[in-house]
Amino acid sequence: MIEWLTWFTSMENTKPFVLVLFFITFVGIIMYVYTGRKRSERLESYKNIPLTEDEGEQSTHPEEANK
């Protein structure tokens, strides 16, 4: 039972294993983000959030304050 733990102590074995593990995690995250119609529509709606102003918020730009 201890043999598989000693396998990880060797850097030649650990580096490829962790590389594959991180790659699978990365691909899983990418697939989660870009699949699903509702999720992609929701993410598309978030792209204009920095450009919208709240209704009750006053503008701090001097040229807009004169309007």
N, C-alpha and C positions, 0 to 999 in steps of 0.2 A: 504494500500500500504506500509506502514511503518513496518508492521508486519514481512515481509520477511527480512528486514534489521536488525531488532532486533533479528531474529533467528541466524544471524551470530555473534552477540556479545557474545553468549554463547560458551565457548571453547569446550563443549561436542559436539556441532553441527559442529563447524568449523574444528576441527582436522580430523574427518572422511571424510568430504567433500574435504578438500585439499589433503588428502591422495589418494582418488579416482581420483581426478583431476591430480595429479602428476603421478600416475600409468598409467592412460590413455595416458598422454603425453609421458611417457617413452616407452610404447608399440608402440605408433605411430612412434616415432623416430626410434626404432629398426626395425619396419616393413618397414619404408622408406629406411633405409640403406641396409637391406638385401634382398629386393625384387627388381626386375628389372634386367634383364640380362645385359644391357648396363652399368648400374651403378656398378654392381658387377665386371664386367670386368675392368672398369675404376679404381675402388678401388684396384683391384689386381695389376694393372700396377703401382700403386703408391708405392707398398711395397719395391721396389728396388731403389727408388730415392736417399736415403742416400749413397748407395754404388756406384753410377755412378759418374764419373768425367766429367767435361766439357771438350770440345775439346781444347780450348785455355788456359786452366788453368794449371799452373805449379804445380807439386807436392811439398809439403812442407816436405815430409819425407826424411831424410838424405840418407837412403839406396836406395831410388828410384831416388835420384838426381844424383847418380853416373852412372846410366844406360844410 
